[in-house]
């Protein structure tokens, strides 16, 4: 069993590390954009193209959202809280990629509404629907 002194020392070390990381983030300016683009660039086709197009649609539809990585995938946040995200089918070994919305998205309609969408490809019709969903999510 650990002594209270050890736990306190570990806690202080963890707090120091956290402060240093926050300071580095502040010094390096806004985070997320380059990280998200790097993650998208690592994706295999056709998901790379799809994720890049989603990035463009989300940035154009909701410029207030900040891109950041979330579980290693592109995500978009408002006030530090994730609103929507992309999940790669290949990374998660699923049949299709996913565009998802968290509870921060304002998509509520009645007692039940969709919170994620399967994506196999993007057409102009789907892109317009995604733009409208993202705009509604941040309204």
Helices and strands as residue ranges (DSSP letters): H 4-27, H 33-42, H 47-61, E 66-70, E 73-78, E 81-87, E 97-101, E 116-119, H 124-138
